[in-house]
């Protein structure tokens, strides 16, 4: 789906605590979550749910956002994330538009939504040996390897609720940052090259990393729910 799921990386230090979730202090690193922090109610039995409702996705921009953001871009991103979730979840859960018994409700907030500064990416690429400096700039600035300060950033908080009782079943939070220089070394030479190219090309599109993050989260949610429901992930 989209630009792939290896071109962004989680940065737990940048997770936004906006108050959307009920208790951020109980979030811990989620196995298989690529750095996402989650909490699950011990009484959450995923097998009880065969339907899913994705409520309207909320969006907040970074407080010190320097770039103007076109509202039509935000709508397109929200629509993309919704479609990505539907595509990932539909094989195992019926997507509905009303809560009720057997319905798992997903509430989502996107925060600190920052586009890539494409002009800086172009300038950095044009400088002789710019690759060497850029590739090392992530760790030097306290960011994950392969990132640079001008790349896109996307935060997410998600709640899973019972559609009948509105009881909170689970909560997650994550922030994904684009990687201009990303290589999936575990995927072999072809896979590493593919990831590298996608990461590089995404650095010249304002919202490509956001779409990559949305696809990654959608796949992670679908896989984790499949595990909890005792079914094979699609």
N, C-alpha and C positions, 0 to 999 in steps of 0.2 A: 504494500500500500504506500502511496505517496513517494517520498524521496528516500525511504528506508529508515530503519530504526537505530542505526549505528552512528549517525552523524550528530547526535546530541549526547551529552553526558550529564549525569546528575551532580548537583552541588548542594549537599545538605546545609551548608553554611548560609546559603541564600534563600532558604525556605521562608516564606512570608507567613507571619502569624497575625492575620487580619481580624480574627475573631469569628470567622466563618465556621470553624470546627468547634466542638463543645469543649475539648480538653487537649491542648497541644502537648502537655507534659507527659502524657502516657504513650505518645508515638515513639516507636522504636524502628530500627532498620528492618525492612521486610525482606525475608529470604526470596530471592528471585525477582526482587523489585528494582534492581539496578540503582540502589541508593535511596529509593523512596522510603519515607517513614510512615508506618501504619500502626493501627490498633484494631483488634477484633474482639467483639463481645463474645465471651465464652459460650453464650447461649445461641450464637448464630449458627443455624443449621441450613447451609446453602441448598440442601436437597429439598427443602420445603418450598422453594421458589422455582417456578417455571416460566415466569414472565418478568420483564424488566421495563421500568418507566424512567426515561431520561428527562429530567425536568429542564426548564430553560436555563442555559448556561450563563452565569454572571461573569462580567469582565471588569477588572480595575487596572488602570495603568500605573506605572511606576511613578512615585511622588516627584522625583527629580527628572522626569522624562523631558529630554531636550528636543526630540523630534515630534513634529505635529503628526497625528495619526488620523487618517481618513476613516470616518465612521463606516463607510462601505467596506473597508478592509476588515474591520472588526467583525462585521456581520458575516463576511465571507469566511473568516477564520472560525467563528462559532459554528457556522453551518458545516464546515469541513470536519470539525471535531465531532459534531453530532453524527454525521454520516460515517465517520471512521469507527465510532463506538457501535453504531447499528450494524455495520458490516462485520465487526469482530464478534459481537454478542449474538447475532441472529441465528447462527448455527445451533446454539444450545438453549436460547431463551426467546420466547415470543416478545417482540417489542410492542408495548401498548401505550396508550395516552391517558389512562386513568389509573389511580391507585386502587388497591383492594387486596383481598386475601391471595396469597401466592405471588404477589407482585413485589419485586425488589426495586426500590426507588433509589435512583442515583441523583444526588445534588452536587453540582460542580461550580467552583469558582476559579476563573483564570485570573492570576494577579501578576504584577510586574511584567506585563507583556511589552517587550522591547524589540523593535525591529533591528535587523542588521543595518549598520551604516555602510551602505554599498560603496559610496565614494571613497571611504577610508580603506575598504577591502581592495578596491581597484588600485588605489595609490600604493598600498603596501606591496601588492603584487608587481607593480611596475618598477619598484626600486631594485637595483642590482643586489643580489644576495638577501633580498627582503625575506625570502622564505626562512632562512636560518634565524633571523631575528624574531620573526613572527612565531615560529614554531616553539621558541623558548619563552615567549612573552606570557603565556598562560601561567605556568608555575611561578614565574618571576613576580607576577602581580597577584598571587594568591588564588588563581583560578585553575581549573583542571587542565591537564596536558592537552595540547592540540587546540586550545581556545585562544582568542585574542580579545582585548577589551572592547572592540567595536562589534562583536558578533551578537546575534539575537539571543534573547533570554525569555523563558516562559515559566511562570509559576502556576501550580495547580493545587487546589484543596478539594477533596471529594468525600462525601458522606454517603453511606449505604444505609437505607432505612427500610423497616418493615412497612409495606404498603397498606396494611390494615390498622396497625397500632401506632405507627410513626416512631417506633422505638429505634434508636440509633444502633445499628448492627456492626458497623466498622467505619473507620476514618483513615484517610491517607493524605499526605502532603508531599510535594516534590517540586524542585526547580530544575529545569533542564536548560543547559547552555549549548549553543552551537559549537561544533568542532570543525574548523577549517582544515585541519590536518589530522584526520582520523584514519586509523588502519585497524581492521579487525584481524589481528594476527592469528586468531584461532580458526579462521575460516579458510586458511590456505592462501596461496598467492593470488588466485583469481578473486576470492572474496575480499582480501585485503585491498586489492587494486580497486574493486568496485566501490568499497566503502570510502577509500581515499578520494576517488573522483567525485562521488556524491557529496562528500563533505566540502570539497573545494568548490564545486559548482554552486552549492547552496549559499556560499558566502557572497555571491553576486545577486542574490534575490532577497528582498527585505524580510519576507515572512517564511522562507523555505524551512528554516530551522524550527519554527513554531509548528508547522505541519508535520515535520519529522517527529517532534515531541508528542504531538497528538496521536500519531500512529503507534508510537512506542507504548504510550499509556494504554491505548485501546487493546493492544495485543496482550500486555501484561495483565490487565483486568480480566480479559477473557480466559487467559491461561490459569490464573489463580482461582477464578470461579469454577472452572472445569475440574481443577484438583479438589476443591472443597466439595463439589457435587459428585465426585467420584466418576467423572466421565473423562473421555479422552479429549484433550484440547484439539481444536480444529487447526 
